[in-house]
Amino acid sequence: MTTQTSAVSVTGLRKSYGTQVVLDGVDLDVAAGTVFALLGPNGAGKTTTVRILSTLCRADAGRIRVAGHDPVREAAAVRRAIGVTGQFSAVDKLLTGEENLRLMADLHHLGRAGRRRAAQLLEQFGLADAARRRAGTYSGGMLRRLDLAMGLVGKPELVFLDEPTTGLDPRSRRAMWDVVRELVAGGVTIFLTTQYLEEADQLAGRIAVLDRGRIVADGTPEELKRLVPGGHVTLQFADPAALGTAAVALGGEITDPDAMTLQVPGDGGVHTLRALLDRLDAAGVEPTTMAVHTPDLDDVFLALTTLEQAR
């Protein structure tokens, strides 16, 4: 049931192309004013989900509400409420950055206000100095920022970002992250699809993992990380004697005798680490280095999608 705080509500979403099932009973709920990330391998159904929610194609079945509206019966209302930035830029590279934004303003029938809106977005996205240059001369990061700015001309309350940082260098990707955070701080809801696990971890308050058309996990980043065991502490010692003593004291596994490293299961918490060091002190040995590994979204993604493929 849709609530006032849901920007997107989906129940039982299904879509097939011939005999190929792309979405098989997907349920989603995206809270307004948040970043929601939909993760999944290529072919999982992420882009199809975005296309359905943004009125670009119809579902075969399911109850869908986007900004409180039905994408089929109230498509115009949905389109007024959303912005979409796809995997491939919609920028006309023969036009200047300013001309691209003004064109979008004309499509939104903004009239004279369109010129002011274009200028505001060029400034907001750090493109004011390049406003009168042809977009074809822009860097990849600049093109993605312009593409996103074009999707914001109509002041949408919900923005779909379909793999928005694909192909960008790390600096440009982080610049896009800053833009996304600014949008959310201003009350915009972001529906993000991405294959970059770090991106979802950095931005999203809630994440769903889609694989083979089904949601295989849904929760906050921390909740998802707790689904996967494997946290451990890696200790390195100065000599074989100390390594052997530590292995007996801690019951760990000597993972590399030549490097004199010992791996001990642990969640990396303060209490766990303190207890581990106390046991080493009692045994009279001290590690030269210590590294803590806790499951990250890469571990979650690989574990969940591998499990799904094995079924």
C-alpha positions in Angstrom: 0.0 0.0 0.0 1.4 3.4 -1.0 2.0 5.9 1.7 2.6 9.6 1.5 6.3 9.0 2.1 6.8 6.6 -0.8 8.3 8.1 -4.0 8.1 4.7 -5.7 5.9 1.7 -4.7 6.0 -1.5 -6.7 4.3 -4.8 -6.0 4.5 -7.9 -8.2 6.2 -6.3 -11.1 6.5 -8.6 -14.1 7.8 -8.2 -17.6 8.7 -10.7 -20.3 9.9 -10.4 -23.9 8.6 -13.4 -25.7 9.7 -16.4 -23.6 12.4 -14.5 -21.8 11.3 -13.4 -18.3 13.0 -10.2 -17.4 11.2 -9.2 -14.2 9.6 -11.9 -12.1 7.5 -10.5 -9.3 9.6 -7.5 -8.1 8.5 -5.6 -5.0 10.1 -2.2 -4.2 9.4 0.7 -1.9 11.5 3.9 -2.2 11.1 6.5 0.6 10.9 10.1 -0.6 13.9 12.3 -0.1 16.4 9.4 -0.1 18.9 7.6 -2.4 17.7 4.1 -3.3 20.1 1.9 -5.2 19.2 -1.1 -7.4 22.1 -3.4 -7.9 22.5 -6.3 -10.2 24.7 -7.9 -12.9 24.2 -7.2 -16.6 20.9 -8.5 -17.8 19.4 -8.6 -14.3 16.5 -6.3 -15.3 17.7 -2.9 -13.8 17.2 -0.8 -17.0 13.9 -2.5 -17.7 12.7 -1.6 -14.2 13.7 2.1 -14.8 12.0 2.1 -18.2 8.7 0.8 -16.7 8.8 3.3 -13.8 9.6 6.2 -16.1 6.7 5.3 -18.5 9.0 4.3 -21.4 7.5 0.8 -21.5 4.6 -1.1 -19.9 4.8 -3.9 -17.4 2.9 -7.2 -18.0 1.6 -7.2 -14.4 2.0 -5.5 -11.1 0.8 -2.6 -9.0 3.0 0.5 -9.6 3.0 4.0 -8.2 5.5 6.7 -9.1 5.2 10.0 -7.2 1.7 8.8 -6.3 0.6 8.1 -9.9 0.0 5.1 -12.1 2.6 5.2 -14.9 0.1 3.8 -17.4 -3.1 5.7 -16.6 -1.4 8.9 -15.4 1.7 8.9 -17.6 1.8 12.6 -18.0 1.6 13.2 -14.3 4.5 10.8 -13.8 6.6 12.5 -16.5 6.1 15.9 -14.9 7.3 14.5 -11.5 10.5 12.7 -12.7 13.8 13.3 -14.4 15.7 10.5 -16.1 19.4 10.2 -16.9 20.2 7.0 -18.8 23.4 5.0 -19.4 23.9 6.9 -22.6 24.0 10.7 -22.7 21.0 12.5 -24.3 23.1 15.6 -24.8 23.2 17.1 -28.4 26.9 17.5 -28.9 26.4 20.0 -31.8 24.8 22.4 -29.4 26.4 24.4 -26.6 25.8 23.4 -23.0 23.5 26.5 -22.6 21.6 25.6 -25.8 21.0 22.0 -24.6 19.5 23.3 -21.3 17.4 25.9 -23.1 16.0 23.3 -25.4 14.9 21.2 -22.4 13.4 24.3 -20.9 11.4 24.9 -24.1 10.2 21.3 -24.0 8.9 22.0 -20.4 7.2 25.2 -21.6 9.1 27.3 -19.1 9.1 30.4 -21.3 11.3 33.3 -20.0 11.9 31.4 -16.8 13.7 28.8 -18.9 16.7 31.1 -19.5 17.1 31.7 -15.7 16.7 28.0 -15.0 19.4 27.1 -17.5 21.8 29.7 -16.0 21.1 28.4 -12.5 21.9 24.8 -13.5 25.0 25.7 -15.4 26.3 27.4 -12.2 25.2 24.6 -9.9 26.9 21.9 -12.0 30.1 23.8 -12.5 29.5 24.4 -16.2 29.1 28.2 -16.4 32.5 28.8 -17.8 31.8 26.2 -20.6 28.2 27.3 -21.2 28.9 28.6 -24.7 31.2 25.8 -25.8 29.8 23.0 -28.0 29.0 20.0 -25.8 31.1 17.9 -28.2 34.2 19.5 -26.7 33.3 18.6 -23.1 35.0 15.9 -21.1 33.2 12.7 -20.1 32.5 14.1 -16.6 31.2 17.4 -17.9 28.9 15.6 -20.3 27.4 13.5 -17.5 26.9 16.6 -15.4 25.2 18.3 -18.3 23.1 15.3 -19.0 21.9 15.2 -15.3 21.3 19.0 -15.4 19.1 18.5 -18.4 17.0 16.0 -16.4 16.6 18.6 -13.7 15.3 21.5 -15.8 11.7 20.7 -14.9 12.5 20.6 -11.1 11.5 16.9 -10.7 10.8 15.4 -7.3 12.2 12.0 -8.3 15.3 11.4 -10.5 16.2 8.1 -12.1 19.9 7.7 -12.6 20.6 4.6 -14.7 24.3 3.8 -14.2 25.2 7.6 -14.3 28.9 7.2 -13.7 29.7 4.4 -16.2 33.0 5.2 -17.9 34.0 8.1 -15.7 37.3 8.5 -14.0 37.4 8.4 -10.2 37.6 12.2 -9.8 34.6 12.7 -12.1 32.7 9.9 -10.4 33.2 11.6 -7.0 32.1 14.9 -8.4 28.8 13.3 -9.5 28.4 11.8 -6.0 28.6 15.3 -4.6 25.9 16.5 -7.0 23.7 13.6 -5.9 24.1 14.4 -2.3 23.2 18.0 -2.9 20.0 17.0 -4.7 18.9 14.8 -1.9 19.7 17.5 0.7 17.3 19.7 -1.4 14.5 17.1 -1.0 14.9 15.2 -4.3 14.5 11.4 -4.4 17.2 9.5 -6.3 16.6 6.1 -7.8 20.0 4.8 -8.7 21.0 1.8 -10.7 24.7 1.0 -10.7 27.3 -1.8 -11.0 29.8 0.2 -8.9 29.3 -1.3 -5.4 31.3 1.5 -3.8 28.9 4.0 -5.4 25.9 2.4 -3.8 27.7 2.1 -0.4 28.6 5.8 -0.5 25.2 7.2 -1.6 22.3 4.9 -0.8 20.4 4.6 2.4 18.7 1.5 1.1 19.8 -1.1 -1.5 18.0 -3.9 -3.4 19.9 -6.6 -5.2 18.2 -7.7 -8.4 19.3 -10.9 -10.1 17.6 -12.8 -12.9 14.5 -10.7 -12.5 14.0 -11.2 -8.8 15.0 -9.2 -5.7 17.4 -11.5 -3.8 18.1 -9.0 -0.9 16.9 -5.6 0.3 18.1 -3.5 3.2 20.5 -0.8 4.3 24.1 -1.3 3.3 25.0 -2.4 6.8 22.1 -4.9 6.9 23.2 -6.4 3.6 26.8 -6.7 4.8 25.7 -8.7 7.9 24.1 -11.3 5.6 27.6 -12.5 4.5 30.0 -14.2 6.9 33.7 -13.9 6.4 35.0 -11.0 8.6 38.5 -11.7 9.8 41.7 -10.2 11.2 45.0 -10.8 9.5 48.1 -10.7 11.7 51.7 -10.7 10.6 54.6 -11.8 12.9 58.3 -11.2 12.9 59.4 -14.9 13.1 58.0 -18.4 12.9 58.1 -19.0 16.6 55.8 -16.0 17.3 53.5 -17.1 14.5 53.2 -20.6 15.9 52.6 -19.3 19.4 49.9 -16.9 18.2 48.2 -19.7 16.1 47.9 -21.8 19.3 46.7 -18.9 21.4 44.1 -17.7 18.9 43.2 -20.8 17.1 43.6 -19.1 13.8 44.7 -20.3 10.4 48.2 -19.7 9.1 47.4 -18.4 5.6 50.9 -17.8 4.4 53.8 -19.4 6.4 56.4 -17.6 4.2 54.9 -14.2 4.9 54.2 -15.3 8.5 50.5 -14.3 8.5 47.7 -15.6 10.6 44.0 -15.2 9.9 41.5 -15.1 12.7 37.7 -14.9 12.3 36.3 -11.7 13.8 33.9 -8.9 13.0 36.4 -6.1 13.5 34.6 -4.7 16.5 36.4 -2.9 19.3 35.6 -5.6 21.8 36.7 -8.3 19.5 40.0 -6.7 18.8 40.7 -5.9 22.4 40.0 -9.5 23.4 42.3 -10.7 20.6 45.2 -8.5 21.7 44.7 -9.5 25.3 45.1 -13.1 24.4 48.3 -12.3 22.4 49.7 -10.4 25.4 49.0 -13.3 27.7 50.9 -15.6 25.2 53.8 -13.1 25.2 53.7 -12.3 21.4 53.0 -9.2 19.5 52.1 -8.9 15.8 54.1 -6.5 13.5 51.0 -5.6 11.5 47.3 -6.1 11.9 44.6 -5.7 9.2 40.8 -6.0 9.7 38.6 -7.2 6.9 34.8 -6.9 7.2 32.4 -8.0 4.4 31.7 -5.2 1.9 29.1 -4.9 -0.8 31.4 -6.7 -3.2 31.2 -9.7 -0.9 27.4 -9.4 -0.6 26.9 -9.0 -4.4 29.1 -12.0 -5.3 27.6 -14.2 -2.6 24.0 -13.4 -3.4 24.3 -13.5 -7.2 26.4 -16.7 -7.1 23.8 -18.3 -4.9 21.0 -17.3 -7.3 22.9 -18.7 -10.3 23.4 -22.0 -8.5 19.7 -22.6 -8.1 
